Amino acid sequence: MTTDTRDPSELHVPVLLDRCLELLAPAASREGAVVVDATLGMGGHSEALLDAHPGLTLIGLDRDTEALRLAGTRLARFGDRAIRVHAVYDEIADAVRGAGFDRIDGVLFDLGVSSLQLDEADRGFAYAQDAPLDMRMDQSRGETAADVIKEAPEGRLRAIFERYGEEPLAGRYARAIIAARQLAPIERSGQLVDVLQEATPAAVRDQRHPAKRVFQALRIEVNGELSVLERAIPAALDLINLGGRAVIMSYQSLEDRLVKRELTRRSRSTAPAGLPVELPEHRPEFKLLTRGAELASDEERARNPRAIPVRLRAAERTRDGR
Ligand SMILES: C[S@@+](CC[C@H](N)C(=O)[O-])C[C@H]1O[C@@H](n2cnc3c(N)ncnc32)[C@H](O)[C@@H]1O
């Protein structure tokens, strides 16, 4: 397939689109507003934001050059109101400065992989399709999943599966991989799935696909997803103007925990206990706009399976931290 002919709007259905637009509207409709879409992907959320707010400048980041290229086609009609930057999202401050701005009014994170990445068989993200074990979102740099499987000692494999996959059979799978790779290199997703299937007790095999958590864990490891996110959320919040907003959608509990922790920390008073009055500098920097995490409706979940695990959290800046 030649990638040039694909229509980005058909490759990725934006999750919780109306809710994201509603939450970002007060920030995106300000005069001269700048919003960062930290996970541009196929540009679905960005396109809707630019359509809804004619004065908005949108800076879209993605570490995947193919996603940036496809989103470029979709957003071309907005001219210089849509600025695309090839960056990992913890580089958000540099990206914003590079685009000529100091501060932003809103930020959107729609975490994880896109349907494009999952559907592209040759990238190795999906355990259901046999492909080279790559799994890098940015294919221009870094270690592939095959490199990890080939080189990591048993302890590291086990830790990856435990930490990023919360996989109860982590130790068993790590041992099975070490044994299998001594016989033949494991370079394709199909080979890895076979090794995992074989190492899984029959009773467990009936409950869930043995490769699901291991593949998630390898993807998180290869892309450094959690450590990047841990730096990116504070960096993005620091850039937001008074009254500006952040909307963050996570698709697994490890990400959502990081997001929740940072938003909760920023929306608490830092006044020492016992002070009779709260000094301005102790007031919370943000207020939460969501009670807990919001989920997609049953209707959206039925229409778009990608929306099933989503957890949305949002906050507004109420005090200028600088
Ligand atoms: C779920 S998709 C976004 C879809 C988008 N909201 C849309 O409507 O088309 C997530 C995108 O974020 C990108 N991404 C994931 N982690 C990233 C990171 N650390 N830095 C920059 N981009 C990242 C992926 O390459 C992917 O294209």
The ligand as an SDF file (V2000), in Angstrom:
LIG
                    3D

 27 29  0  0  0  0  0  0  0  0999 V2000
   -3.7800    8.1870   20.2300 C   0  0  0  0  0  0  0  0  0  0  0  0
   -2.8040    8.9420   19.0430 S   0  0  0  0  0  0  0  0  0  0  0  0
   -3.4550   10.5680   18.9040 C   0  0  0  0  0  0  0  0  0  0  0  0
   -4.6190   10.6570   17.9940 C   0  0  0  0  0  0  0  0  0  0  0  0
   -5.1320   12.0630   17.7500 C   0  0  0  0  0  0  0  0  0  0  0  0
   -5.6830   12.6690   18.9460 N   0  0  0  0  0  0  0  0  0  0  0  0
   -6.1680   12.0810   16.6350 C   0  0  0  0  0  0  0  0  0  0  0  0
   -7.2980   12.5060   16.8690 O   0  0  0  0  0  0  0  0  0  0  0  0
   -5.8410   11.6700   15.5200 O   0  0  0  0  0  0  0  0  0  0  0  0
   -1.3300    9.2170   19.9200 C   0  0  0  0  0  0  0  0  0  0  0  0
   -0.2050    9.8230   19.1010 C   0  0  0  0  0  0  0  0  0  0  0  0
    0.7450   10.3080   20.0370 O   0  0  0  0  0  0  0  0  0  0  0  0
    2.0330   10.0190   19.5620 C   0  0  0  0  0  0  0  0  0  0  0  0
    2.8890    9.9050   20.7420 N   0  0  0  0  0  0  0  0  0  0  0  0
    2.8680    8.9360   21.6730 C   0  0  0  0  0  0  0  0  0  0  0  0
    3.8010    9.1710   22.5990 N   0  0  0  0  0  0  0  0  0  0  0  0
    4.4090   10.3310   22.2430 C   0  0  0  0  0  0  0  0  0  0  0  0
    5.4590   11.0930   22.8130 C   0  0  0  0  0  0  0  0  0  0  0  0
    6.0790   10.6980   23.9210 N   0  0  0  0  0  0  0  0  0  0  0  0
    5.8220   12.2460   22.2010 N   0  0  0  0  0  0  0  0  0  0  0  0
    5.1960   12.6580   21.0560 C   0  0  0  0  0  0  0  0  0  0  0  0
    4.2160   11.9470   20.4670 N   0  0  0  0  0  0  0  0  0  0  0  0
    3.8260   10.8020   21.0500 C   0  0  0  0  0  0  0  0  0  0  0  0
    1.9060    8.7340   18.8030 C   0  0  0  0  0  0  0  0  0  0  0  0
    2.9440    8.6340   17.8480 O   0  0  0  0  0  0  0  0  0  0  0  0
    0.5150    8.8550   18.1930 C   0  0  0  0  0  0  0  0  0  0  0  0
    0.5720    9.3560   16.8910 O   0  0  0  0  0  0  0  0  0  0  0  0
  1  2  1  0
  2  3  1  0
  2 10  1  0
  3  4  1  0
  4  5  1  0
  5  6  1  0
  5  7  1  0
  7  8  2  0
  7  9  1  0
 10 11  1  0
 11 12  1  0
 11 26  1  0
 12 13  1  0
 13 14  1  0
 13 24  1  0
 14 15  1  0
 14 23  1  0
 15 16  2  0
 16 17  1  0
 17 18  1  0
 17 23  2  0
 18 19  1  0
 18 20  2  0
 20 21  1  0
 21 22  2  0
 22 23  1  0
 24 25  1  0
 24 26  1  0
 26 27  1  0
M  CHG  2   2   1   9  -1
M  END
$$$$
